[in-house]
Amino acid sequence: MGSLEGQSELRADTLGARAGLGIDIEVGRLEVREGGVISANANEGSTGNAGSLTVKANDVDVRNGGGIETLSFSNGAAGDISIMTERLKLANSEITSRSGFGSGQACRGMGGSFAMESVADFVWNTQVKQGISLWSLLIRYC
């Protein structure tokens, strides 16, 4: 089991011209809660794109302020997020790929894509959604 909580962070950020390497996680169960964050970002001042974030787990539980995210604070694009799980629980938290942060221009880099695969149960703020085989959402904030 992997767990991040209490303001813990697992980060892979790009600070310069090169693209971020991203994060790949493969565990039986992943919990991200109580302010814990897994992120791959393009930081302010960088020109490289953020890396992608991939999670493979039987169960993924993101709750109470936890987050899985790829963000762009620069001209680089936010990375893609891919979650392969049988059960995803999301409560009072977020999984997001977006841009438009930092000083200067409001929108510079593009947001990435978000894909969930093989989800049998999706619990969102205590509501169970069953039988999701593939859900993909492209988020581009400006």
Secondary structure, 3 states (H helix, E strand, C coil): CEEECCCCEEECCECCCCCCCCEEEECCEEEEECCCEEEEEECCCCCCCCCCEEEECCEEEEECCCEEEEEECCCCCCCCEEEECCEEEEECCEEEEEECCCCCCCCCCCCCEEEEEEEEEEEECCEEEEEEEEEEEECCCC
